């Protein structure tokens, strides 16, 4: 009888010890779970903070294009070469308010495209509040009017008579219209793009903004390893990976859906 009592007591003591061990393990597991969750949230929410700061300091872009397809109006001669003049072309409403812009660095550009059966051409020109950058684009004065030779970005010839060495010239009129002189055919696309500038201080903040997030993540990982908080480090790395993958997934989805040009 005494032996049965001793066995029962031993069994109860074993069950009690097992329950204590299980409760201890549960208590130990909870801080590890919380630590992982803290790291995961830090990776996600710090990325969100980076995104909102980027929106706060980003440039404000404005686009204007021609309201109709231009036609050949006249001819003009530069360096003993005759070019056809297209225009004057009226731009979409508000163009005169955005050109010339108030900026002291490159903040606007004109993009020109001609896509014909003989070949394709893409050219551009950019500048600041003073107009096209004179050190980058050669100017020609004809009958008191200033034309600027655009920079040829792309030229693809489909026939021998399509000469990629010829120029594309732009004249910006005070009345809010533009004219193009070229022998590449009717312009199929003309667009004016203006990006507002917020000054050197905010330009520096935009640059620091991109360095902030990776520095924060690396600092968090180093701190977690030093303090032996491996669950926190794992959560931080998983959260960072999720945040980095989001824009990649969005970009791939936009390509597959044909949303990007």
N, C-alpha and C positions, 0 to 999 in steps of 0.2 A: 504493500500500500504506500509506504514511504517512497519507494522507487518511482511509483506512478506520479506521485505529487512532485518529486524532483524533476521528472521528465516534462510534466506540464509546465512547471515554472521555467524550465530552460526554454521550452517552445515559446512561451509568452515573451520571455526576455529577448529571444531571437527575433520574433515578430516586431517587438518594440524597436529594437536596434535597426531592423530593416526599414521600418517606417521613418525613423529619424534620418537614415541615410537618404531615402527617397525624397523626403522633404528638403534635406540639405541640397541634394542635387537640383531639385526644382528651383530653390532659392538661388543657387549658383547659375542656373540656366537663364533666369529672368534678366539679370544684369547684362549677360552676354547678348541676349536678344535686343534689349534696349540700346546697348552700345552699337550694335549693327544698324539698328533703325536710325539712330542719331547720325551715324556716318552717311547712310543712304540719303537721308533728308538734306544733309549739308551739301552733298554733291548735286542734288536736284535744285534746291532753292538758291544756292550760290550761282548756278547757271542761269536761273530765272532773273536773278539780280543783274547779271551781266547783260542779259538780253534787254531788260528795261533801260539800263544805262546806255546801251547802244542806241536804242530808240530816242533817248533824251538828247544825245549828242550828235546824232546823225545829221547829214546835210539834207536840206529840203530841195527836192528835184522838181523841175517844171519842164514840160515838153510842149513844143509847138511844131506843127507841120503845115504844109501847104493845103489850102482849102480846095484846090482843083489841080488837075494835071496841066502843067505848063505847055505852051506851044512855042515854036520858033518865031521870034519877033523880028530880029535883025541880025547883022553880022558885025564883028569887031576884029581888029588885027593887033596881035602881040608878037613881037620879034619876027615880023614878016610872015606870020602864019594867021590865016583867017579862021575865026571860030564863030559858031552859031550862038546867038544870045537867046536864052529862054527866060521869059518873064516880061515885066515885073510880076512876081508871084506874091499873092496875098497870103499871109500866115494866119493861123487860127487866132481867135480873139484873145487879146491880152499880150500879144507879142511885143508891142511897143512899150508896155509897162516893164517888161523883163529884159529888154535890150536897149541901150547897153546896161548891164547890171552894175551894181555898186560893189566892186570887189577889187582886191589888190593882188590877186594871183589867178592862175588858170581856173576859171569857174564856168565857162560855157564852151560849147562846140556846135558846129554845123556838120551834119553827116549827109553825104551825097551818094546816091547809087543810080547807076544806069544799067539796065538789064535788057539787052537787045539780042537779036538772032546772030549778030556778028561778034558779040563779046559782052563781058560784064566788068564793071568798074565800081570801086568803092573809094571815096576820098573824104577827107575831113579837114576842118580848120578849127582852131580854138584860140581863146584869148581872155582878156580881162576887161575892166571898165574902159580902158583906152582903145579897145578894139582888138583885132587880130594881132598876135604877138609878132612885131615887125622883125625880130631876130630869127623867127622860124618860118615866116611865110613872105615870099617875095611879092612886092606890090608893084602895080603898073598903073600909071595915071594916063587916062585917055579922055580927052575933051573935058578936063576938070574933074573927072570921076575916078575914084581909086578902086582898083580891082586887086584881089589877093589870090595868088595861086594856092590851091588846096594841096594837102599832102595825100599822095596816092597810096592807099592802104592795100588795095587788091586790084589786079587786072588779069582777066582771063580771056584770051583771044580765041574766037571760033572761026575766024577767016583771016586770010593774009592782009587784007586792007585795014584791019583793026590794029591801029598803032598804039601800043601801051606807053609810048614816050610822049604823047601829046598831053596837054595840061587841062585842068579843070579850074575855072576862075569864079570867084564869088564877089558880088557887089551888094553891100547892105545899104539900102536907101533910108533916108531920114524919115520917110513917110510910113515905115513899118513894112516895107516890101523888100524882096531880095531878087537878084538876077543871077543866072548861071551862064557862063560862056564855056562851051565845050563842043567837041566834034564827036563825042561818044553817043550821041543820040538823045532822045527825050529823057529827062530825069524821071526815074520811076519812084524815087523815094528821096525826100529832103526833110530833115528834122533838126530842129534847134533844141538843144538840151542845156538847161541852166541849173547849176547846183549852188544853193545859197551857202555862204561861208560864215562861220561864227567867230572867226578870229583865231589867233595863235593859242590862247588859253584853252579854248574848247577843243582845238585840234590836238593839243597835248593830252587833254583828258580822254579823248577818243583812243589815243595810242595806249595810254596807261590802262584803259578799260580792258583791252585785249590781253594785257599781261597780268591783270589782277586775278582772274579765275585760275589759270594754271599754277600761279604762285600759291594761291590759297590751298589748292588741292595737294600740292607737293608738301606744303607746310603741315597740313593735316595728317598726311601719311607719315611724315617724319616724326611728328609728335606721337602718333599712335604706336609706332614701332618702338620709340624710346620709352614710352610708358607701358609697353607690353599690352596695349589694347588692340589686339589683333582683330576682334569682331568689328571694332570701329573702323579700322583700316579697310577690312573687307567690304563693309557697307559703303564707305566713301568711294572705293574703287568701282563698285557696282553702280552706285548712283551717278558717278561721273561718266561711266560707260553708257548708261542709259541716256544721259543728256547729250553726249556727243553723237549718239546714233540717231537721235530725233531729226536734226536737220539733214542728215544723210538720207534717211528714209523719205523725208518730204521731198528732197531734191530728186531722188530716183523716181518717186511716184509722179512728180511733175514732168519728168522726161518721158516716162511711159505713157502718160495721159496726153502728151503733146502740148502741155501748158507752157513750155519754154521754147523760145524761138531758136 
